[in-house]
Amino acid sequence: MQIDRRSFVAGTLALGVPQLVRAQGAGPIRIGEVNSYTAQPAFLKPYRQAWELAQEQINAAGGVLGRKLETVFRDDAGKPEDAVRHAADLATAEKVDIIAGGFLSNVGLALADYANQNKRLYVASEPLADALVWSKGNRYTFRLRPSTYMQAAMLVEEAAKLPAKKWAIVAPNYEYGQSAVKWFKELLLKARPDVTFVAEQFPALGRIDAGATVQALEAAKPEAIFNVTFAVDLANFVRAGNTRGLFEGRQVVSMLTGEPEYLDTLGAETPEGWIITGYPHADLQTPEHVRFRDAYKAKYNDYPRLGSVVGYETVQAIAAALAKAGSTDNEKLVDAFEGLKFGSAFGPIEFRKIDHQSTLGAYVGKSALKNGKGVMVDWSYRDGGKYLPSDDEVRKLRPAV
Amino acid sequence: MLDLVLTQTLNGLASASSLFLVACGLSIIFGVTRIVNFAHGSLYMLGGYLAFTLVTWLGPADPLGFWGGVILAVLLTGLAGVLIEVLILRRIYQAPELFQLLATFGVVLMLQDIALATWGPEDKLGPRAPGFRSFVILFDNRFPSYELFLIAVGPVVLGLIWLLFHRTRWGVLIRAATQDREMVSALGVNQRLLFTSVFAFGAALAGLGGALQLPREAINLHMDLSMIAEVFVVVVVGGLGSVTGAYLAAVLIGVLHAFGILVLPKITLVLVFLVMAAVLIVRPHGLLGKAGVEPRGHAGQLFLLRPADGAAKVFGLVALGMLVLAPLVVPDHVILTLTDLVIFAVFAASLHLLMGPGGITSFGHAAYFGLGAYGAALAVKWLGSPMEEALMLAPLMAGIAGAIFGWFCVRLSGVYLAMLTLAFAQIAWATAFQWVDLTGGDNGILGVWPSVWAVPKTAFYYLALAIAVIVIVALRVIIFAPFGYALRAGRDSPLRAEAIGLDVGRLQWAAFTIAAVAAGIAGGLFAFSKGSVFPTYMAIPRSVDALLMVLLGGVQTVAGPVVGAFAYMGLNEQLMKLTAYWRFVLGLSIVLLVVLFPRGLVGTWLYWRARRESAAQATAAA
């Protein structure tokens, strides 16, 4: 049975669980949210809008544990040290019950370390770094979004089916790009020992020298290309590649390109036939997604981006955990988060007990041009839970908790 | 292979053109007005966004619509330049030179939020240029015809500027002012008009650089800062004030970049800064720069550094007393903020030793702060050191780096020196970023928490405060010791200082190392206060923070940087909490502070007091 989040909350309310805890405090339950709003506005504006939507819906339905939700937003400007300062300030001055947020991996890791040191729950919404739940994983940190490993694994599944044997790689030169490349190579070689990697380009994040990079890839004459660049690097790479014919007769497999945040920028320049991960917001007609999309459109007169889904579901996850724990006590909330199940706009998901990673998945499909705009076609949902290593391997990856 | 080499050369030339357009505008503005225009990258971004809007509005498919839009965007950017000059810069030409830098940095912050509010957060991929949509086959490779067009733009603009400078009266005046602006104004030239027109011209060139990117790259909110860093490099490598030099340097950087990608794809982060460091070490004034371009005599800006008088000392002691007693009255979170502020005060004071008595402007002081933080973190991670030991290793690492980098830096002067410090800071940053095995790359080093006794917030606060007081007092002692006086002699008149037997270079080198050690102490404390270190600790914004703190407080006094640290970082922190548009408000505050207090906060206070006293004396005498 699938439990819709609203009926779930309403159900717990009806069961009378909250009466126990109402005594704890009648004021609102406070969430402290730290994110790189000024540094990454394209992703985080829709994120915050959906966050506020979710909070409004939950509060309209009576809140959680009989109390309203309230969020204090803070901007870390992309600096991990500022994020830590905000977290401490939120915890001590604003007396928030839960800390959440993070977009950049290093910000997420810094917040996770703070959470561990101070025994505070931290719900990481967005940061993709594998280390967040594995090598640096800790009891107090949970992550919603599919990690770099999971997204790479979803693409490898498709890449392995391609006839191409000579691969070239282009990735932004920072942790996310490096890990994506590492996993892609490792997993693809496991599935297809016959492939070789003939060229690797690591342009500085946000500063790709697109023409020269395309030329360097072209010179290696690959049969297929794995792309990890996104945002402005992706746009510049695609334009230079289109003009110079880099993608003609070559398969391209590309991380995150199908997310509206990045696909919309490409517009008429969208290359066709790339295998991409993303979010087909216009064509996804499952009832839970339509409900979410309609509510978002009604409030903001705009369609949701992937950031919106992440923001929305982070609030839902927190609400579900609060209801399950019946308390704002962080230790109880951590226990509640382990194995927490709830229904998301993408279908039911679970926060795994073993590594605190949620099983939220992503859509894998092909890029196409429709009326001068980029869209995803032939897509299907990949359940995140199926693209994680075996439990034994996870235990090895997540050493000391 | 040959075809690849040729194609990459062309790629390099194409990216060189936009670099050149922005760089030569910056160089011309600097030549005439002596302003290091930090907002030049923002004008470039503005040109890009304006072109996007205008071209979309006028019709991108139509050549007239496209090129008309580009030209309109260029003119509007020039107009924005006029506004900046008339509203802000004109009011502060009399202030110390670096104050204009501070003001233009305020403009950078304001324009970031204005662009975000006007054009929204999404990147804007513009239309292709009519007539240059396709490609030609060159050396068996497809080469976009628009890139060929860009390759031509550079030399054409260079030629036009040459004609302008050699065949028009206005151009002659610009060259004359670049040589000697006092003389030009003494000859009766309307300086105001000249400065405004030069600023507008430079801004328009930046706008052209941005507008021409439209068919090539997505216009985005980060293009201002990524451009300004490279443009500084180009201007300095080429030689300040030299337009031809700027072109040569742009080509050098562009082509090196294109080949760097082939040979060492991971090194692109730092390549340009390595080149700049190498050029400056071999040619201290850039490729085509002349020694004379440096401003002669700082006559208007010299200041005496006097020990604080009785009233100021009492004031300082009261302030310290309040800091000591603070934990008794204020809640925990304020203690956390105060800890940060105390650490930044040390950081600012360390830079002040260079900027005040030393007369050395460092654009890369964050390197030593960051190296101190990494020194501490690496000691914890690899040696398993406790906090006490790690805090000792922090200044050691920063000091060693300071001694090495400083040895090269003190051979230069003025803006060239500042840019070499920036280059070293970027090299240090890139090392921390790239050496993933040692430093964890951009994910940083986590788990740098204090020893058990210092874990409570109040305990760590007192630790930081105690160390801060010791370091700041020590820096003060150094400034008023013979060493400090000798350093100031070297700043005020290197020739006379040499003549009386002072080894100015060596004194500056020592000051550089001491400042690095002090910054390292601040960095070590910061690492333990945050529990982690990241490459952002030594990124450019952190260096800018340090400059802002010192300048805002005032370089004239020992107390200035400490006050500046509390004022700037305190303001920054509060604004970030209060409003989503904190960058705009912060930028506006900086501009207002600079216009209202052109001597810095403490400097202005001293100035007012001195004026009141002399007025009182005058009335008493009457």
Interface residues (C-beta under 8 A of the other chain):
Chain A: Y37 T38 P41 A42 L44 K45 R74 D75 A77 G78 K79 P80 E81 D82 V84 R85 A88 D89 T92 A93 S105 N106 L109 A110 D113 Y114 Q117 A129 A131 K136 N173 Y174 E175 Q178 E200 Q201 F202 P203 A204 G206 R207 D209 A210 G211 A212 T213 Q215 A216 E218 A219 A231 V232 A235 N236 R239 A240 T243 R244 G245 E261 D264 T265 L266 G267 E269
Chain B: L4 T7 Q8 N11 G12 A14 S15 Q112 D113 L116 P121 E122 D123 K124 L125 S134 F135 N141 R142 F143 P144 Y146 E147 R216 E217 A218 N220 L221 H222 M223 S226 H257 A258 I261 L262 P265 K266 T268 L269 P331 D332 H333 V334 L336 T337 D340 F433 Q434 V436 G441 D442 N443 G444 L446 G447 W449 F526 K530 G531 S532 F534 T536 Y537 P541 E573 M576 K577 A580 W582 R583
